[in-house]
Amino acid sequence: MLATGLSQQQTARELGISQPAVSQQLKFAPDPGQIHPELLLEAAVPILTKLAADHGYENLAVFGSAARREACMDSDIDLIVNSPEGTSSVDFIRFKQLIEKVFGRDIDLVDFGGSKPGLDDDIRREAVSL
């Protein structure tokens, strides 16, 4: 099963390609932990936006060093999002873990309005929508 929660067969169907083609791509795909965070983020945007939409999350954005184009290899990836109304903390953590599977590394995920007063304003100022 892929990080998106789809099997290789389902992924192939969604992309309009064969399952062996998906398998071949995965076989030679680099370890996400060895890819610069900015490049990884750029490559993952289509998957992230689909996952967010599929789970009811809106306004997914990146902030921090990746948004400022100052990230280094060991930088984390900071994301902020509007959660669907009624999202439990368990559901939010599960969504965060799903995104971490996509990236193959830890991420920070913040809910708009869920951070400390003043900090949210700073994050909103530098956030770049995905």
C-alpha positions in Angstrom: 0.0 0.0 0.0 1.3 3.5 -0.9 1.3 6.5 1.5 -1.9 7.7 -0.2 -3.7 4.6 1.1 -4.1 3.2 -2.4 -2.7 -0.1 -3.6 -0.4 -0.1 -6.7 -3.3 -1.3 -8.7 -5.6 1.5 -7.6 -2.8 4.0 -8.2 -2.3 2.7 -11.7 -6.0 2.9 -12.4 -6.1 6.5 -11.1 -3.1 7.5 -13.3 -4.2 5.5 -16.3 -1.0 3.4 -16.4 -0.3 -0.2 -15.7 0.4 -1.6 -12.2 3.9 -2.9 -13.3 4.7 0.6 -14.3 3.8 1.9 -10.8 5.9 -1.0 -9.3 8.9 -0.1 -11.5 8.8 3.6 -10.5 8.6 2.7 -6.8 11.5 0.2 -7.2 13.8 3.0 -8.3 12.4 5.9 -6.4 14.9 7.6 -4.1 14.5 7.5 -0.3 12.5 10.6 0.5 14.8 11.3 3.5 17.6 11.8 1.0 15.8 14.5 -1.0 16.0 18.2 -0.1 12.8 19.3 1.7 12.0 22.0 -0.9 12.3 19.5 -3.8 10.3 16.9 -1.9 7.6 19.4 -1.1 7.4 20.5 -4.7 7.0 16.9 -5.9 4.5 16.1 -3.3 2.1 19.0 -3.8 -0.4 17.1 -6.1 -0.6 14.2 -3.6 -0.9 16.5 -0.6 -3.6 18.6 -2.1 -5.6 15.5 -3.1 -5.2 14.0 0.4 -6.3 17.2 2.0 -9.3 17.5 -0.2 -10.2 13.8 0.2 -10.1 14.2 4.0 -12.0 17.6 4.1 -9.0 19.8 5.0 -8.7 23.2 3.2 -6.1 25.9 2.6 -3.1 23.7 3.0 0.0 25.9 3.1 3.7 25.6 3.9 5.5 28.0 6.3 8.9 28.2 7.9 12.2 27.6 6.2 10.7 25.7 3.2 8.4 28.6 2.5 11.2 31.1 2.7 13.4 28.9 0.5 16.0 28.6 3.3 15.6 24.9 4.1 18.6 22.6 4.4 18.7 18.8 4.2 17.8 18.3 7.8 15.1 20.9 7.9 11.6 19.8 8.8 8.6 20.7 6.7 6.0 23.0 8.4 2.4 22.9 7.1 -0.7 24.7 8.2 -4.3 23.7 7.3 -7.9 24.4 8.1 -9.4 21.3 9.6 -12.9 20.2 8.9 -15.4 21.2 11.5 -15.6 18.7 14.3 -12.1 17.2 13.7 -10.9 15.3 16.7 -7.3 15.5 17.8 -7.0 11.8 16.9 -8.2 12.5 13.4 -5.8 15.4 13.1 -2.9 13.2 14.2 -3.9 10.5 11.8 -3.9 13.1 8.9 -0.4 14.3 10.0 0.9 10.7 10.0 -0.5 10.2 6.5 1.4 13.2 5.3 4.5 12.0 7.0 4.2 8.7 5.0 4.1 10.8 1.8 7.2 12.7 2.8 9.0 9.8 4.5 10.0 12.2 7.3 8.5 14.0 10.2 6.5 17.1 9.6 5.0 19.8 11.7 1.3 20.3 11.0 -0.6 23.2 12.5 -4.3 24.0 12.4 -5.1 27.6 11.4 -6.2 29.2 14.6 -4.8 26.4 16.7 -1.5 28.0 17.6 -0.6 30.6 20.2 -2.0 34.1 19.8 0.4 36.2 17.8 2.2 33.1 16.4 -0.7 32.4 14.1 -0.3 35.9 12.6 3.4 35.3 11.9 2.6 31.9 10.3 -0.2 33.4 8.1 2.2 36.1 6.9 4.8 33.7 5.6 2.5 30.8 4.6 2.6 29.8 0.9 -0.5 28.0 -0.3 0.0 24.6 -2.0 
